[in-house]
Amino acid sequence: DSTVISIEDGKLFYTPYFEGRNSRREIIPVNKSYFRTEFGRGYYRLNFDEKNNVIGHIFSNGAGRIKEKKVR
């Protein structure tokens, strides 16, 4: 499984791929570190390294949390 964050026509999109399916959604920025997605529940928090590069993100939805690492 993977997630792709892309820029298309000047907009950011979040596309998770799970078991051969995807559900592409536009990203709605909250601030520099947090974003939501349209029709999504919960928040995504970006993780940064010491040079301020994004190294992954954590999705939180109440008690649930999913942590993903950047691979490229």
Secondary structure, DSSP 4 states (H G I P E B T S, - for coil): -EEEEEEETTEEEEEEEETTEE--EEEEE-SSSEEEETT--SEEEEEE-TTS-EEEEEEEETTEEEEEE---
